[in-house]
């Protein structure tokens, strides 16, 4: 795949899935999650929107827990579509 880490980071930061960047968090708040998504994609030759949405969902639930990260797979699917459009 030819999706860059920078593209993933920009899309995730714009999404601000936990609402941290809009309040007080540093700009690197989601860097770890963006890197995890990037690393999971880096070794794949193809990925569907559904597969990427599951990757995004799993990464954020693992990082923040499902009590803080309250987005569902449909929200992640929208972000996956934006990432794959890059």
PyMOL Python script that loads the backbone (N, CA, C, O; Angstrom):
from pymol import cmd

cmd.read_pdbstr("""\
ATOM      1  N   UNK A   1       0.844  -1.177   0.000  1.00  0.00           N
ATOM      2  CA  UNK A   1       0.000   0.000   0.000  1.00  0.00           C
ATOM      3  C   UNK A   1       0.886   1.237   0.000  1.00  0.00           C
ATOM      4  O   UNK A   1       2.025   1.194   0.467  1.00  0.00           O
ATOM      5  N   UNK A   2       0.377   2.302  -0.508  1.00  0.00           N
ATOM      6  CA  UNK A   2       1.160   3.531  -0.591  1.00  0.00           C
ATOM      7  C   UNK A   2       0.558   4.652   0.253  1.00  0.00           C
ATOM      8  O   UNK A   2       0.695   5.827  -0.087  1.00  0.00           O
ATOM      9  N   UNK A   3      -0.091   4.303   1.323  1.00  0.00           N
ATOM     10  CA  UNK A   3      -0.655   5.308   2.213  1.00  0.00           C
ATOM     11  C   UNK A   3       0.438   5.737   3.190  1.00  0.00           C
ATOM     12  O   UNK A   3       1.084   4.899   3.820  1.00  0.00           O
ATOM     13  N   UNK A   4       0.634   7.028   3.307  1.00  0.00           N
ATOM     14  CA  UNK A   4       1.699   7.524   4.168  1.00  0.00           C
ATOM     15  C   UNK A   4       1.218   7.697   5.608  1.00  0.00           C
ATOM     16  O   UNK A   4       0.033   7.888   5.882  1.00  0.00           O
ATOM     17  N   UNK A   5       2.180   7.621   6.502  1.00  0.00           N
ATOM     18  CA  UNK A   5       1.884   7.885   7.908  1.00  0.00           C
ATOM     19  C   UNK A   5       1.330   9.301   8.065  1.00  0.00           C
ATOM     20  O   UNK A   5       0.385   9.522   8.823  1.00  0.00           O
ATOM     21  N   UNK A   6       1.914  10.246   7.357  1.00  0.00           N
ATOM     22  CA  UNK A   6       1.483  11.643   7.453  1.00  0.00           C
ATOM     23  C   UNK A   6       0.016  11.793   7.091  1.00  0.00           C
ATOM     24  O   UNK A   6      -0.717  12.522   7.760  1.00  0.00           O
ATOM     25  N   UNK A   7      -0.421  11.109   6.036  1.00  0.00           N
ATOM     26  CA  UNK A   7      -1.829  11.181   5.629  1.00  0.00           C
ATOM     27  C   UNK A   7      -2.731  10.610   6.718  1.00  0.00           C
ATOM     28  O   UNK A   7      -3.771  11.188   7.037  1.00  0.00           O
ATOM     29  N   UNK A   8      -2.339   9.493   7.279  1.00  0.00           N
ATOM     30  CA  UNK A   8      -3.131   8.878   8.356  1.00  0.00           C
ATOM     31  C   UNK A   8      -3.193   9.819   9.551  1.00  0.00           C
ATOM     32  O   UNK A   8      -4.269  10.041  10.108  1.00  0.00           O
ATOM     33  N   UNK A   9      -2.061  10.371   9.948  1.00  0.00           N
ATOM     34  CA  UNK A   9      -2.012  11.276  11.095  1.00  0.00           C
ATOM     35  C   UNK A   9      -2.907  12.491  10.878  1.00  0.00           C
ATOM     36  O   UNK A   9      -3.650  12.879  11.779  1.00  0.00           O
ATOM     37  N   UNK A  10      -2.845  13.092   9.702  1.00  0.00           N
ATOM     38  CA  UNK A  10      -3.660  14.281   9.422  1.00  0.00           C
ATOM     39  C   UNK A  10      -5.151  13.963   9.505  1.00  0.00           C
ATOM     40  O   UNK A  10      -5.925  14.744  10.057  1.00  0.00           O
ATOM     41  N   UNK A  11      -5.547  12.828   8.963  1.00  0.00           N
ATOM     42  CA  UNK A  11      -6.962  12.438   8.976  1.00  0.00           C
ATOM     43  C   UNK A  11      -7.418  12.121  10.401  1.00  0.00           C
ATOM     44  O   UNK A  11      -8.502  12.536  10.812  1.00  0.00           O
ATOM     45  N   UNK A  12      -6.610  11.398  11.142  1.00  0.00           N
ATOM     46  CA  UNK A  12      -6.956  11.057  12.527  1.00  0.00           C
ATOM     47  C   UNK A  12      -7.003  12.328  13.383  1.00  0.00           C
ATOM     48  O   UNK A  12      -7.924  12.499  14.182  1.00  0.00           O
ATOM     49  N   UNK A  13      -6.033  13.205  13.224  1.00  0.00           N
ATOM     50  CA  UNK A  13      -6.025  14.449  14.002  1.00  0.00           C
ATOM     51  C   UNK A  13      -7.246  15.301  13.687  1.00  0.00           C
ATOM     52  O   UNK A  13      -7.846  15.880  14.593  1.00  0.00           O
ATOM     53  N   UNK A  14      -7.615  15.382  12.433  1.00  0.00           N
ATOM     54  CA  UNK A  14      -8.804  16.146  12.045  1.00  0.00           C
ATOM     55  C   UNK A  14     -10.066  15.525  12.655  1.00  0.00           C
ATOM     56  O   UNK A  14     -10.976  16.238  13.079  1.00  0.00           O
ATOM     57  N   UNK A  15     -10.108  14.201  12.694  1.00  0.00           N
ATOM     58  CA  UNK A  15     -11.233  13.470  13.269  1.00  0.00           C
ATOM     59  C   UNK A  15     -11.314  13.713  14.776  1.00  0.00           C
ATOM     60  O   UNK A  15     -12.406  13.887  15.317  1.00  0.00           O
ATOM     61  N   UNK A  16     -10.178  13.726  15.447  1.00  0.00           N
ATOM     62  CA  UNK A  16     -10.091  13.921  16.892  1.00  0.00           C
ATOM     63  C   UNK A  16     -11.112  13.033  17.623  1.00  0.00           C
ATOM     64  O   UNK A  16     -12.026  13.536  18.278  1.00  0.00           O
ATOM     65  N   UNK A  17     -10.944  11.708  17.500  1.00  0.00           N
ATOM     66  CA  UNK A  17     -11.980  10.771  17.934  1.00  0.00           C
ATOM     67  C   UNK A  17     -12.310  10.757  19.423  1.00  0.00           C
ATOM     68  O   UNK A  17     -13.369  10.264  19.811  1.00  0.00           O
ATOM     69  N   UNK A  18     -11.436  11.281  20.253  1.00  0.00           N
ATOM     70  CA  UNK A  18     -11.708  11.305  21.685  1.00  0.00           C
ATOM     71  C   UNK A  18     -11.916  12.746  22.165  1.00  0.00           C
ATOM     72  O   UNK A  18     -12.165  12.978  23.348  1.00  0.00           O
ATOM     73  N   UNK A  19     -11.814  13.712  21.246  1.00  0.00           N
ATOM     74  CA  UNK A  19     -12.036  15.103  21.588  1.00  0.00           C
ATOM     75  C   UNK A  19     -10.928  15.733  22.409  1.00  0.00           C
ATOM     76  O   UNK A  19     -11.173  16.649  23.194  1.00  0.00           O
ATOM     77  N   UNK A  20      -9.710  15.244  22.228  1.00  0.00           N
ATOM     78  CA  UNK A  20      -8.597  15.756  23.017  1.00  0.00           C
ATOM     79  C   UNK A  20      -7.922  16.966  22.379  1.00  0.00           C
ATOM     80  O   UNK A  20      -7.486  17.878  23.082  1.00  0.00           O
ATOM     81  N   UNK A  21      -7.836  16.975  21.062  1.00  0.00           N
ATOM     82  CA  UNK A  21      -7.119  18.070  20.398  1.00  0.00           C
ATOM     83  C   UNK A  21      -7.899  19.375  20.455  1.00  0.00           C
ATOM     84  O   UNK A  21      -7.313  20.457  20.490  1.00  0.00           O
ATOM     85  N   UNK A  22      -9.197  19.270  20.463  1.00  0.00           N
ATOM     86  CA  UNK A  22     -10.022  20.473  20.506  1.00  0.00           C
ATOM     87  C   UNK A  22      -9.953  21.155  21.870  1.00  0.00           C
ATOM     88  O   UNK A  22     -10.259  22.341  21.997  1.00  0.00           O
ATOM     89  N   UNK A  23      -9.555  20.409  22.871  1.00  0.00           N
ATOM     90  CA  UNK A  23      -9.513  20.981  24.214  1.00  0.00           C
ATOM     91  C   UNK A  23      -8.113  21.432  24.596  1.00  0.00           C
ATOM     92  O   UNK A  23      -7.817  22.626  24.538  1.00  0.00           O
ATOM     93  N   UNK A  24      -7.258  20.516  24.980  1.00  0.00           N
ATOM     94  CA  UNK A  24      -5.992  20.927  25.571  1.00  0.00           C
ATOM     95  C   UNK A  24      -4.797  20.043  25.230  1.00  0.00           C
ATOM     96  O   UNK A  24      -3.667  20.386  25.581  1.00  0.00           O
ATOM     97  N   UNK A  25      -5.009  18.946  24.575  1.00  0.00           N
ATOM     98  CA  UNK A  25      -3.934  17.976  24.367  1.00  0.00           C
ATOM     99  C   UNK A  25      -2.900  18.482  23.356  1.00  0.00           C
ATOM    100  O   UNK A  25      -3.210  19.301  22.491  1.00  0.00           O
ATOM    101  N   UNK A  26      -1.675  17.984  23.480  1.00  0.00           N
ATOM    102  CA  UNK A  26      -0.640  18.352  22.505  1.00  0.00           C
ATOM    103  C   UNK A  26      -0.945  17.759  21.130  1.00  0.00           C
ATOM    104  O   UNK A  26      -1.701  16.795  21.009  1.00  0.00           O
ATOM    105  N   UNK A  27      -0.348  18.350  20.102  1.00  0.00           N
ATOM    106  CA  UNK A  27      -0.624  17.938  18.723  1.00  0.00           C
ATOM    107  C   UNK A  27      -0.200  16.511  18.419  1.00  0.00           C
ATOM    108  O   UNK A  27      -0.624  15.945  17.411  1.00  0.00           O
ATOM    109  N   UNK A  28       0.627  15.921  19.269  1.00  0.00           N
ATOM    110  CA  UNK A  28       1.065  14.553  19.027  1.00  0.00           C
ATOM    111  C   UNK A  28       0.205  13.526  19.769  1.00  0.00           C
ATOM    112  O   UNK A  28       0.591  12.361  19.872  1.00  0.00           O
ATOM    113  N   UNK A  29      -0.921  13.932  20.269  1.00  0.00           N
ATOM    114  CA  UNK A  29      -1.773  13.075  21.097  1.00  0.00           C
ATOM    115  C   UNK A  29      -2.105  11.736  20.439  1.00  0.00           C
ATOM    116  O   UNK A  29      -2.073  10.701  21.104  1.00  0.00           O
ATOM    117  N   UNK A  30      -2.421  11.741  19.151  1.00  0.00           N
ATOM    118  CA  UNK A  30      -2.811  10.512  18.463  1.00  0.00           C
ATOM    119  C   UNK A  30      -1.693   9.900  17.619  1.00  0.00           C
ATOM    120  O   UNK A  30      -1.945   9.003  16.814  1.00  0.00           O
ATOM    121  N   UNK A  31      -0.468  10.375  17.796  1.00  0.00           N
ATOM    122  CA  UNK A  31       0.639   9.855  16.990  1.00  0.00           C
ATOM    123  C   UNK A  31       0.819   8.351  17.169  1.00  0.00           C
ATOM    124  O   UNK A  31       1.039   7.633  16.193  1.00  0.00           O
ATOM    125  N   UNK A  32       0.729   7.874  18.396  1.00  0.00           N
ATOM    126  CA  UNK A  32       0.904   6.441  18.650  1.00  0.00           C
ATOM    127  C   UNK A  32      -0.139   5.604  17.933  1.00  0.00           C
ATOM    128  O   UNK A  32       0.181   4.570  17.347  1.00  0.00           O
ATOM    129  N   UNK A  33      -1.384   6.050  17.981  1.00  0.00           N
ATOM    130  CA  UNK A  33      -2.459   5.319  17.312  1.00  0.00           C
ATOM    131  C   UNK A  33      -2.304   5.394  15.795  1.00  0.00           C
ATOM    132  O   UNK A  33      -2.520   4.405  15.095  1.00  0.00           O
ATOM    133  N   UNK A  34      -1.931   6.562  15.294  1.00  0.00           N
ATOM    134  CA  UNK A  34      -1.723   6.704  13.848  1.00  0.00           C
ATOM    135  C   UNK A  34      -0.595   5.790  13.379  1.00  0.00           C
ATOM    136  O   UNK A  34      -0.687   5.190  12.308  1.00  0.00           O
ATOM    137  N   UNK A  35       0.471   5.683  14.177  1.00  0.00           N
ATOM    138  CA  UNK A  35       1.587   4.798  13.826  1.00  0.00           C
ATOM    139  C   UNK A  35       1.164   3.335  13.846  1.00  0.00           C
ATOM    140  O   UNK A  35       1.592   2.552  12.998  1.00  0.00           O
ATOM    141  N   UNK A  36       0.329   2.967  14.804  1.00  0.00           N
ATOM    142  CA  UNK A  36      -0.147   1.583  14.866  1.00  0.00           C
ATOM    143  C   UNK A  36      -0.989   1.244  13.643  1.00  0.00           C
ATOM    144  O   UNK A  36      -0.842   0.164  13.071  1.00  0.00           O
ATOM    145  N   UNK A  37      -1.862   2.150  13.241  1.00  0.00           N
ATOM    146  CA  UNK A  37      -2.670   1.925  12.036  1.00  0.00           C
ATOM    147  C   UNK A  37      -1.751   1.826  10.822  1.00  0.00           C
ATOM    148  O   UNK A  37      -1.897   0.919  10.003  1.00  0.00           O
ATOM    149  N   UNK A  38      -0.807   2.755  10.705  1.00  0.00           N
ATOM    150  CA  UNK A  38       0.135   2.749   9.591  1.00  0.00           C
ATOM    151  C   UNK A  38       0.922   1.442   9.544  1.00  0.00           C
ATOM    152  O   UNK A  38       1.068   0.841   8.480  1.00  0.00           O
ATOM    153  N   UNK A  39       1.424   1.006  10.685  1.00  0.00           N
ATOM    154  CA  UNK A  39       2.224  -0.221  10.725  1.00  0.00           C
ATOM    155  C   UNK A  39       1.403  -1.445  10.327  1.00  0.00           C
ATOM    156  O   UNK A  39       1.931  -2.364   9.701  1.00  0.00           O
ATOM    157  N   UNK A  40       0.134  -1.468  10.678  1.00  0.00           N
ATOM    158  CA  UNK A  40      -0.717  -2.591  10.284  1.00  0.00           C
ATOM    159  C   UNK A  40      -1.000  -2.573   8.778  1.00  0.00           C
ATOM    160  O   UNK A  40      -1.177  -3.626   8.165  1.00  0.00           O
ATOM    161  N   UNK A  41      -1.043  -1.389   8.191  1.00  0.00           N
ATOM    162  CA  UNK A  41      -1.298  -1.260   6.748  1.00  0.00           C
ATOM    163  C   UNK A  41      -0.044  -1.465   5.914  1.00  0.00           C
ATOM    164  O   UNK A  41      -0.120  -1.927   4.775  1.00  0.00           O
ATOM    165  N   UNK A  42       1.091  -1.127   6.469  1.00  0.00           N
ATOM    166  CA  UNK A  42       2.353  -1.115   5.730  1.00  0.00           C
ATOM    167  C   UNK A  42       2.658  -2.446   5.050  1.00  0.00           C
ATOM    168  O   UNK A  42       3.193  -2.469   3.942  1.00  0.00           O
ATOM    169  N   UNK A  43       2.326  -3.535   5.698  1.00  0.00           N
ATOM    170  CA  UNK A  43       2.670  -4.845   5.154  1.00  0.00           C
ATOM    171  C   UNK A  43       1.573  -5.455   4.282  1.00  0.00           C
ATOM    172  O   UNK A  43       1.742  -6.546   3.737  1.00  0.00           O
ATOM    173  N   UNK A  44       0.449  -4.749   4.153  1.00  0.00           N
ATOM    174  CA  UNK A  44      -0.650  -5.276   3.341  1.00  0.00           C
ATOM    175  C   UNK A  44      -0.553  -4.771   1.906  1.00  0.00           C
ATOM    176  O   UNK A  44      -0.135  -3.638   1.670  1.00  0.00           O
ATOM    177  N   UNK A  45      -0.935  -5.600   0.961  1.00  0.00           N
ATOM    178  CA  UNK A  45      -0.967  -5.151  -0.437  1.00  0.00           C
ATOM    179  C   UNK A  45      -2.322  -4.546  -0.772  1.00  0.00           C
ATOM    180  O   UNK A  45      -2.407  -3.629  -1.590  1.00  0.00           O
ATOM    181  N   UNK A  46      -3.368  -5.043  -0.156  1.00  0.00           N
ATOM    182  CA  UNK A  46      -4.701  -4.472  -0.325  1.00  0.00           C
ATOM    183  C   UNK A  46      -5.441  -4.539   1.002  1.00  0.00           C
ATOM    184  O   UNK A  46      -5.142  -5.379   1.851  1.00  0.00           O
ATOM    185  N   UNK A  47      -6.395  -3.660   1.170  1.00  0.00           N
ATOM    186  CA  UNK A  47      -7.239  -3.665   2.360  1.00  0.00           C
ATOM    187  C   UNK A  47      -8.575  -3.034   1.982  1.00  0.00           C
ATOM    188  O   UNK A  47      -8.615  -2.060   1.230  1.00  0.00           O
ATOM    189  N   UNK A  48      -9.637  -3.575   2.489  1.00  0.00           N
ATOM    190  CA  UNK A  48     -10.968  -3.026   2.220  1.00  0.00           C
ATOM    191  C   UNK A  48     -11.298  -1.961   3.268  1.00  0.00           C
ATOM    192  O   UNK A  48     -10.646  -1.874   4.308  1.00  0.00           O
ATOM    193  N   UNK A  49     -12.301  -1.171   2.981  1.00  0.00           N
ATOM    194  CA  UNK A  49     -12.762  -0.166   3.933  1.00  0.00           C
ATOM    195  C   UNK A  49     -13.194  -0.853   5.232  1.00  0.00           C
ATOM    196  O   UNK A  49     -12.924  -0.355   6.325  1.00  0.00           O
ATOM    197  N   UNK A  50     -13.858  -1.985   5.102  1.00  0.00           N
ATOM    198  CA  UNK A  50     -14.319  -2.716   6.284  1.00  0.00           C
ATOM    199  C   UNK A  50     -13.145  -3.202   7.139  1.00  0.00           C
ATOM    200  O   UNK A  50     -13.174  -3.095   8.365  1.00  0.00           O
ATOM    201  N   UNK A  51     -12.118  -3.735   6.480  1.00  0.00           N
ATOM    202  CA  UNK A  51     -10.941  -4.220   7.212  1.00  0.00           C
ATOM    203  C   UNK A  51     -10.222  -3.072   7.912  1.00  0.00           C
ATOM    204  O   UNK A  51      -9.825  -3.191   9.071  1.00  0.00           O
ATOM    205  N   UNK A  52     -10.060  -1.960   7.197  1.00  0.00           N
ATOM    206  CA  UNK A  52      -9.374  -0.814   7.786  1.00  0.00           C
ATOM    207  C   UNK A  52     -10.202  -0.211   8.917  1.00  0.00           C
ATOM    208  O   UNK A  52      -9.639   0.223   9.922  1.00  0.00           O
ATOM    209  N   UNK A  53     -11.505  -0.177   8.776  1.00  0.00           N
ATOM    210  CA  UNK A  53     -12.332   0.362   9.859  1.00  0.00           C
ATOM    211  C   UNK A  53     -12.190  -0.492  11.112  1.00  0.00           C
ATOM    212  O   UNK A  53     -12.186   0.044  12.220  1.00  0.00           O
ATOM    213  N   UNK A  54     -12.077  -1.794  10.964  1.00  0.00           N
ATOM    214  CA  UNK A  54     -11.878  -2.693  12.112  1.00  0.00           C
ATOM    215  C   UNK A  54     -10.512  -2.453  12.745  1.00  0.00           C
ATOM    216  O   UNK A  54     -10.388  -2.456  13.970  1.00  0.00           O
ATOM    217  N   UNK A  55      -9.480  -2.243  11.916  1.00  0.00           N
ATOM    218  CA  UNK A  55      -8.141  -1.945  12.432  1.00  0.00           C
ATOM    219  C   UNK A  55      -8.184  -0.656  13.256  1.00  0.00           C
ATOM    220  O   UNK A  55      -7.678  -0.614  14.377  1.00  0.00           O
ATOM    221  N   UNK A  56      -8.784   0.383  12.699  1.00  0.00           N
ATOM    222  CA  UNK A  56      -8.876   1.674  13.394  1.00  0.00           C
ATOM    223  C   UNK A  56      -9.628   1.511  14.713  1.00  0.00           C
ATOM    224  O   UNK A  56      -9.181   1.988  15.756  1.00  0.00           O
ATOM    225  N   UNK A  57     -10.759   0.841  14.654  1.00  0.00           N
ATOM    226  CA  UNK A  57     -11.570   0.629  15.850  1.00  0.00           C
ATOM    227  C   UNK A  57     -10.765  -0.105  16.929  1.00  0.00           C
ATOM    228  O   UNK A  57     -10.730   0.319  18.084  1.00  0.00           O
ATOM    229  N   UNK A  58     -10.131  -1.195  16.544  1.00  0.00           N
ATOM    230  CA  UNK A  58      -9.368  -1.998  17.504  1.00  0.00           C
ATOM    231  C   UNK A  58      -8.213  -1.211  18.125  1.00  0.00           C
ATOM    232  O   UNK A  58      -7.972  -1.311  19.328  1.00  0.00           O
ATOM    233  N   UNK A  59      -7.502  -0.430  17.313  1.00  0.00           N
ATOM    234  CA  UNK A  59      -6.376   0.367  17.817  1.00  0.00           C
ATOM    235  C   UNK A  59      -6.866   1.381  18.853  1.00  0.00           C
ATOM    236  O   UNK A  59      -6.257   1.526  19.913  1.00  0.00           O
ATOM    237  N   UNK A  60      -7.955   2.077  18.553  1.00  0.00           N
ATOM    238  CA  UNK A  60      -8.432   3.111  19.467  1.00  0.00           C
ATOM    239  C   UNK A  60      -9.083   2.541  20.721  1.00  0.00           C
ATOM    240  O   UNK A  60      -8.944   3.116  21.801  1.00  0.00           O
ATOM    241  N   UNK A  61      -9.782   1.437  20.598  1.00  0.00           N
ATOM    242  CA  UNK A  61     -10.352   0.812  21.794  1.00  0.00           C
ATOM    243  C   UNK A  61      -9.233   0.314  22.700  1.00  0.00           C
ATOM    244  O   UNK A  61      -9.313   0.453  23.920  1.00  0.00           O
ATOM    245  N   UNK A  62      -8.198  -0.262  22.112  1.00  0.00           N
ATOM    246  CA  UNK A  62      -7.080  -0.752  22.916  1.00  0.00           C
ATOM    247  C   UNK A  62      -6.358   0.403  23.614  1.00  0.00           C
ATOM    248  O   UNK A  62      -5.920   0.259  24.756  1.00  0.00           O
ATOM    249  N   UNK A  63      -6.233   1.535  22.939  1.00  0.00           N
ATOM    250  CA  UNK A  63      -5.527   2.679  23.516  1.00  0.00           C
ATOM    251  C   UNK A  63      -6.346   3.415  24.574  1.00  0.00           C
ATOM    252  O   UNK A  63      -5.817   3.800  25.616  1.00  0.00           O
ATOM    253  N   UNK A  64      -7.629   3.609  24.306  1.00  0.00           N
ATOM    254  CA  UNK A  64      -8.441   4.468  25.168  1.00  0.00           C
ATOM    255  C   UNK A  64      -9.539   3.744  25.935  1.00  0.00           C
ATOM    256  O   UNK A  64     -10.135   4.314  26.849  1.00  0.00           O
ATOM    257  N   UNK A  65      -9.814   2.494  25.573  1.00  0.00           N
ATOM    258  CA  UNK A  65     -10.912   1.769  26.198  1.00  0.00           C
ATOM    259  C   UNK A  65     -12.245   2.160  25.563  1.00  0.00           C
ATOM    260  O   UNK A  65     -12.379   3.250  25.008  1.00  0.00           O
ATOM    261  N   UNK A  66     -13.211   1.278  25.647  1.00  0.00           N
ATOM    262  CA  UNK A  66     -14.484   1.562  24.992  1.00  0.00           C
ATOM    263  C   UNK A  66     -15.379   2.489  25.807  1.00  0.00           C
ATOM    264  O   UNK A  66     -16.470   2.846  25.363  1.00  0.00           O
ATOM    265  N   UNK A  67     -14.928   2.879  26.989  1.00  0.00           N
ATOM    266  CA  UNK A  67     -15.670   3.878  27.751  1.00  0.00           C
ATOM    267  C   UNK A  67     -15.250   5.306  27.371  1.00  0.00           C
ATOM    268  O   UNK A  67     -16.011   6.249  27.587  1.00  0.00           O
ATOM    269  N   UNK A  68     -14.057   5.469  26.812  1.00  0.00           N
ATOM    270  CA  UNK A  68     -13.579   6.778  26.355  1.00  0.00           C
ATOM    271  C   UNK A  68     -13.726   6.903  24.845  1.00  0.00           C
ATOM    272  O   UNK A  68     -14.210   7.918  24.345  1.00  0.00           O
ATOM    273  N   UNK A  69     -13.309   5.875  24.125  1.00  0.00           N
ATOM    274  CA  UNK A  69     -13.467   5.861  22.663  1.00  0.00           C
ATOM    275  C   UNK A  69     -14.854   5.293  22.375  1.00  0.00           C
ATOM    276  O   UNK A  69     -15.053   4.078  22.367  1.00  0.00           O
ATOM    277  N   UNK A  70     -15.798   6.181  22.143  1.00  0.00           N
ATOM    278  CA  UNK A  70     -17.187   5.748  22.009  1.00  0.00           C
ATOM    279  C   UNK A  70     -17.662   5.690  20.560  1.00  0.00           C
ATOM    280  O   UNK A  70     -18.842   5.444  20.312  1.00  0.00           O
ATOM    281  N   UNK A  71     -16.773   5.912  19.610  1.00  0.00           N
ATOM    282  CA  UNK A  71     -17.153   5.801  18.204  1.00  0.00           C
ATOM    283  C   UNK A  71     -17.430   4.347  17.866  1.00  0.00           C
ATOM    284  O   UNK A  71     -16.871   3.431  18.470  1.00  0.00           O
ATOM    285  N   UNK A  72     -18.306   4.155  16.887  1.00  0.00           N
ATOM    286  CA  UNK A  72     -18.616   2.797  16.465  1.00  0.00           C
ATOM    287  C   UNK A  72     -17.927   2.503  15.138  1.00  0.00           C
ATOM    288  O   UNK A  72     -17.203   3.341  14.602  1.00  0.00           O
ATOM    289  N   UNK A  73     -18.160   1.307  14.620  1.00  0.00           N
ATOM    290  CA  UNK A  73     -17.502   0.907  13.371  1.00  0.00           C
ATOM    291  C   UNK A  73     -17.919   1.781  12.197  1.00  0.00           C
ATOM    292  O   UNK A  73     -17.130   1.975  11.272  1.00  0.00           O
ATOM    293  N   UNK A  74     -19.136   2.313  12.208  1.00  0.00           N
ATOM    294  CA  UNK A  74     -19.548   3.163  11.085  1.00  0.00           C
ATOM    295  C   UNK A  74     -18.745   4.460  11.054  1.00  0.00           C
ATOM    296  O   UNK A  74     -18.409   4.947   9.974  1.00  0.00           O
ATOM    297  N   UNK A  75     -18.435   5.024  12.210  1.00  0.00           N
ATOM    298  CA  UNK A  75     -17.575   6.212  12.255  1.00  0.00           C
ATOM    299  C   UNK A  75     -16.171   5.874  11.775  1.00  0.00           C
ATOM    300  O   UNK A  75     -15.547   6.648  11.049  1.00  0.00           O
ATOM    301  N   UNK A  76     -15.685   4.716  12.189  1.00  0.00           N
ATOM    302  CA  UNK A  76     -14.363   4.269  11.748  1.00  0.00           C
ATOM    303  C   UNK A  76     -14.354   3.979  10.254  1.00  0.00           C
ATOM    304  O   UNK A  76     -13.336   4.167   9.588  1.00  0.00           O
ATOM    305  N   UNK A  77     -15.483   3.524   9.729  1.00  0.00           N
ATOM    306  CA  UNK A  77     -15.581   3.240   8.299  1.00  0.00           C
ATOM    307  C   UNK A  77     -15.460   4.523   7.480  1.00  0.00           C
ATOM    308  O   UNK A  77     -14.858   4.528   6.406  1.00  0.00           O
ATOM    309  N   UNK A  78     -16.031   5.598   7.989  1.00  0.00           N
ATOM    310  CA  UNK A  78     -15.914   6.900   7.317  1.00  0.00           C
ATOM    311  C   UNK A  78     -14.453   7.341   7.270  1.00  0.00           C
ATOM    312  O   UNK A  78     -13.976   7.812   6.238  1.00  0.00           O
ATOM    313  N   UNK A  79     -13.753   7.190   8.380  1.00  0.00           N
ATOM    314  CA  UNK A  79     -12.341   7.570   8.435  1.00  0.00           C
ATOM    315  C   UNK A  79     -11.504   6.650   7.547  1.00  0.00           C
ATOM    316  O   UNK A  79     -10.584   7.105   6.867  1.00  0.00           O
ATOM    317  N   UNK A  80     -11.825   5.357   7.555  1.00  0.00           N
ATOM    318  CA  UNK A  80     -11.114   4.404   6.688  1.00  0.00           C
ATOM    319  C   UNK A  80     -11.269   4.804   5.226  1.00  0.00           C
ATOM    320  O   UNK A  80     -10.313   4.731   4.454  1.00  0.00           O
ATOM    321  N   UNK A  81     -12.463   5.224   4.851  1.00  0.00           N
ATOM    322  CA  UNK A  81     -12.692   5.677   3.475  1.00  0.00           C
ATOM    323  C   UNK A  81     -11.838   6.881   3.122  1.00  0.00           C
ATOM    324  O   UNK A  81     -11.303   6.960   2.017  1.00  0.00           O
ATOM    325  N   UNK A  82     -11.706   7.816   4.048  1.00  0.00           N
ATOM    326  CA  UNK A  82     -10.860   8.990   3.805  1.00  0.00           C
ATOM    327  C   UNK A  82      -9.391   8.582   3.652  1.00  0.00           C
ATOM    328  O   UNK A  82      -8.683   9.090   2.782  1.00  0.00           O
ATOM    329  N   UNK A  83      -8.951   7.669   4.500  1.00  0.00           N
ATOM    330  CA  UNK A  83      -7.557   7.211   4.425  1.00  0.00           C
ATOM    331  C   UNK A  83      -7.291   6.513   3.110  1.00  0.00           C
ATOM    332  O   UNK A  83      -6.271   6.761   2.466  1.00  0.00           O
ATOM    333  N   UNK A  84      -8.192   5.647   2.707  1.00  0.00           N
ATOM    334  CA  UNK A  84      -7.995   4.888   1.454  1.00  0.00           C
ATOM    335  C   UNK A  84      -8.123   5.775   0.225  1.00  0.00           C
ATOM    336  O   UNK A  84      -7.611   5.428  -0.839  1.00  0.00           O
ATOM    337  N   UNK A  85      -8.787   6.896   0.350  1.00  0.00           N
ATOM    338  CA  UNK A  85      -8.909   7.831  -0.775  1.00  0.00           C
ATOM    339  C   UNK A  85      -7.614   8.609  -1.021  1.00  0.00           C
ATOM    340  O   UNK A  85      -7.444   9.220  -2.076  1.00  0.00           O
ATOM    341  N   UNK A  86      -6.709   8.583  -0.050  1.00  0.00           N
ATOM    342  CA  UNK A  86      -5.429   9.296  -0.185  1.00  0.00           C
ATOM    343  C   UNK A  86      -4.557   8.651  -1.234  1.00  0.00           C
ATOM    344  O   UNK A  86      -3.444   9.115  -1.483  1.00  0.00           O
TER     345      UNK A  86
END
""", "prot")
cmd.dss("prot")
cmd.show_as("cartoon", "prot")
cmd.util.cbc("prot")
cmd.orient("prot")
